[in-house]
Amino acid sequence: MNYEHVAKEAAEWALSKVGCAYSQAKRTRTDTFDCSSLVARAYMAFGKQWRYGGSTPRSHQEVYDDDFELLWPDNYANIGKMLGGKKEIALGNHSGDLQFLCTDSGTKRTNRITHVAMVISPLQIVHARGTAYGVCTSSIDLYAGKVCAIARYNPECTLRKGMKGYRTEQLQEALNCQGASLPVDGVFGSDTERALRSYQGKQGLSETGEADAATLAALGISHPKDGDSESVLNLKPESREIRVTGGSVHIRIGPGTEYESIAIAHKGDTLQAVNTEGWQPVLYDGKVCWISGKYTETITEP
C-alpha cells in the first residue's frame, strides 16, 4: 500500500482548507476546524478511521494512534518529557507528517500536547492556528523548541507499547486466540506486551514485546495489499447497493450533518454499500463517504 501517497493527499486536503475559520466548539462543522479536527478530517477524507478519542480525536489523543509511526521521541512514555527543536522537526519533513506541540506552558496534560500541525513540504506546515489566523500555513520551524512528538502515517509500522487503535485491537484478538486473556480495548499496555512476549517465545521469535512484520505474520495478521483500501479501513464492500430516494442528498465524510459534504447524490443514483447504523457508508469516487440512511434504500440481488 502506498501510504506516502495517502499522506500526501491528506496534506493537500488540509491545504485546501486554508482560509477556513477556527473554532473548538464548532470543530466538526463544514469549513470550520480546530487543529486536531483539521488533521483527523484530512485523513478521514482518505479512509482513515480513528478509534481512541472518537471519530474526531484531540491532538493529545491522536499521537497514540497505531496507524502512525512515532519518529520522535524513541517511545511513547517519553512524549512531552523534553521538547524538541529544529533537529527533531527535520525528522518529519514528509508531506502528511504530524508535529505534536506544546503551545501552552501551563497545560495540565501529561504529554503536554496542546497543538498539532501537518507538514506539507520540507519548508511548510498547515494548521488551524487559532481564532485570529484560522487555517493557515507557516514555516516548518515555527514551533522549534516546542515539539512533543513527530509522527508519520504508516499502517504497517511495528505495534508497540503506548499505541492505541484498531490495529492494536486486532492484535489483542489474535493473541487471545493463542491463549491470552486480554481485554480487547485497543490499548497496547503492559498486559498486551507481556502476552506478546510470551507468544513470541513459544514461536521462537525474538521476545521484543513489539509486533513487527514477522510476529504479525505468525499471528495471521496480514498487511493490506497495494491498492486494497478496504483492508486499511477494516471494511468490506457488500454485495448490495443503495439507491438514493431523496431529490439531492449530501455525501459526507462522517456520520452526521456536522461533517463536511464532499458531493451531492441525486434521486435514482446507486452507490456501493458498507453496512453501519443510522448513516450509510458508501464508496464514492474510490473513497469511503457517508450518506443519510433516511433518504436511501438498499438494493438486494434477486
N, C-alpha and C positions, 0 to 999 in steps of 0.2 A: 504493500500500500504506500502510495506517495504522500506521506504525511506532511512533507515540506510544502507540497502544493496546497494542501488543505489549510495549513498555517498562513500561507501567503494570501489565499482567498479570504480568510478571516480578517487579516490585516487590511486588505483592500476594502472589505465591507466596513470595517471600523473607520477607515479613512474617508469613506463616502459620507460619514455622518458628521464630518467637521462642519461646525456652524450650528449644530443642534443644541438645544437647551440642556442645562444641567439641573437635576432635581433628585434628591434622595427619596422624597415622598412619592414622586411620580416616575420612578426609575424604570418601570416596565412598560410605560406608555410609548406609543409610536413617536419616534423622533425626540424622545426625552430620555436622558441617561444619567446615572452616576458612574463613577469609574469602574466599578465591578460589573454593573449590568451591561456596559459597553463591551467588555471582554466576554462575558458569558453569552450575550446575544450574538456577538460576532461569530463565535464558534458554534453556537446553536444553529445559525443560519446554514451551516455546512455539516449538520448531522450530529454534533456533539450533544450528549446528554449528561447533565450534571446530577450527582446524587447527594453528596454531602452539602448541606446548606440549602437544599431545594433546587428547583429548576433554574433559579437565578441567584446563585450564592453571592456572599460578600467577599471582598478581597482577602480577608484573613482566613476564609474558608477555601477559596479557590486554589490556594497554594498547595494544598494537600491532595488535590485531585489526581487519581492514579493514571490518567491519560497524559499527564505532563511529567517530564523527566526533570528532576531537580539538578540544575547545573551548579548552583552555589547557594548555600554552603554545602559541606560534604554530607550532612544528614539533617533530617527534619528537626531533631532535637535542638540543633544549633541555630535555627531560624530566629533572627532578632537578637541573638546573643551579642553580635557585633555588627556594625553597619559597614557595608562595602562602598567602594568608590569607583573611579573610572576603570581600574583594573578588573573589578568584578563585572561591571557593566559590559566590558568588552567580551566577556564570555558568552553573552547572549545578544548577538548582533544580527541574528537571522530574522527575516520577516515573520511576524507572528509570535516571537519570543515575548515573555512577560517579565516585567520588572515589578517586584513587590516591595513597597516602600514605606518608610516611617516618616510621615509628614507632620506628625503631632507628637512632640517630645513628651507630652503629658499623658499619652494613651495608657489605658489600663490593660490593653490586650496583651496576652502573654507573648505572642510572636511579634508584637509591635507594628504589625502591618495595618496601615490606615489608607493606603492608596495603591492602585495598580495601573500600570501603563503598558501599552503594546508597542513593540518595535515594528517599524515599517521599513526601515533601511538602516545601514550602519551609522547613519547620521541623525535619524529622527525617531521619535515616538509619537503615537497618537493616544490621547487620553481625554476623559471627561474631567477637566481640571478643577472646576468649581463654578459657582453661580456667575461670577464675573467673566469667565472665559468660555463656558460651555465646552463642547467637544472641540479640541484644537490639537495642533501639532507643536512639538517642542524639540529642542536639541536632545539627543540621546543621553547626554551627560547632565541634563538639568538637575537630576536628583543625586548626583555624585555625593557620597558621604551619608546617604540616607537609605541605602539599599539593604533590605532584609533578606531577599532571595531572588534568584533568577531561575526561570523555568522554561522548558521548551515542549511543545506539543509532540508527543511520541507515544501512542497507544501500544507500542511494542516494547517499551522500556521495562527494565527489571523492576518487579514489585518488591518493595521493602518496607520495613517498619516506619510508620508515620503516614503512609499513604491511606487514602480513603476513596472509595468509589465502587463502581460496578465490576471492575476487573478484580479487585480485592474480594468482593462478594463471590465471584466465580471461583476464585482460588480457595476460599473457605469451603464452598460447596464440594469442590474436588477433594480437598483434604478430609472432609467428613466422610466421603465415600471410601476413603482409605482407612477409616477407623477413628479419626479425630472427633471431638465433640465440641466444635466451635460454634458460637453464635454467628449466624450469617448476617452480620451487620455492616459489612463493607468497610470495617475499620481494621487496618493492619497494626495490631498491638502486640504485646508480649506473648499472649496466648497463641496467636497465629504464627508468630516467629518460632515459638517452641515446637508447635505441631509440624511446621515446615522442616525444621532441623531434624526432627525425628523421622519424618518421611524420607528426607534426603539420605540419612544414614542407612535406612533399610534398603534403599535403592542403589547404594554405592555411589551416590553423588556427593559432591563437596558440600559439607554441612555449613553453609553460609547463613542460613536463615533468610535468604533472599531468593525470590522466584525468578531466576534467569530463564533464557530460552530453553535450555536443556531440562530444567525442572518442570517448566510449564508443559513441554512436550511429553515428558514422562507421565504427567498427570492427565494427559489427553486434552490440554487446553491449547488450541492452535491459534495462531495469529490470523487475521483476515488476509485473504488473498488480494493481490493487487487489483484495485477497482471494485472490490466487494464492499460497498459502502454499508449494506445492510448488516454485515457481520460486525462492523465497527459499532453500530447502533444497538446490537443485540436484538434487532428486529428482523422479522421475515415477512416479505410480501405474501399476502394470502391469495388464494385462487378465486378471488371475487373482486368486483369493482363497485364503486359507489357512483350514483347519478345525482347531479345537482338538481334540486327541485325548486329552489328559490330563483328569483329573477337574476340578481347579481350578488354573489357571496364572496366575502373576503377569504383569502387563503393566508393564514398567519403563521408565524414562526413558533408560536406557543399556544397552549390550550386556554385561551381567554381573549376577550376583546381588548385587553390592555396590551397585548403583544402586537408587534408590527405586522401590518398587512403587506405582503410582497407581491400579490397578484389578485385578480378578480376572476372567479369562476362563474360561468353563466348557465342558465337553465338548460338541461339536456347534456351538459358536459359529463364525461365519465373519467374517474380517477382511480388508480390502484389503491386498495385499502391496506392499512396495517392497524389491527384492532386495538382499541382502548375504550375508555368510558367518557361519555359527555361530549368530548371533542374528538374528531376523527382525523388521525394522521393519514396523509396521502403522499404518494410520490408525485412531485410536480417538477418538471424540468430537471430530473435527476436528483432532486433533494427531498428530504422528508419535511413536509409542511403540515399545517393543521387547518381544518375547516369545521365549522359548527355542525354537529350531528342533527340539529333541528331542521336544517334545510337540505338534507341529503337523504338518499335511500340506498340500501345495499342491493346490488345485482348479484344473484346467485346463478351458477351454471345449471342448466336443466339436467 
